[in-house]
Amino acid sequence: MAHQAFLCNHEKDGIRFDPILIIEDMNLINYNKDIENIIVLPLRTKRADGAPVTVVGW
């Protein structure tokens, strides 16, 4: 149920809410704290409720 709530595009009182995408099990031990931009590149599949992603930051 939580996944559905996060993924739904909806509007309330004239305000549009974009979906919230969840990234799990990402190792951030050695990340650079100066990262300002992040791109998440999912492996798209049909009828899946999850998929592996590549995360790029700079």
HELIX and SHEET records of a PDB file:
HELIX    1   1 ALA A    2  LEU A    7  1                                   6    
SHEET    1   A 2 HIS A  10  LYS A  12  0                                        
SHEET    2   A 2 ILE A  15  PHE A  17 -1                                        
SHEET    1   B 2 ILE A  38  PRO A  42  0                                        
SHEET    2   B 2 VAL A  53  GLY A  57 -1                                        
END                                                                             
